[in-house]
């Protein structure tokens, strides 16, 4: 899911992962 969020929000991608 982190990767999917990274596409939508690159700044939140690494945080989500």
Residue pairs with C-beta under 8 A, 6 or more apart in sequence:
1 16
2 13
2 14
2 16
2 17
3 13
3 17
5 12
5 13
5 16
6 12
6 13
6 14
6 16
6 17
7 13
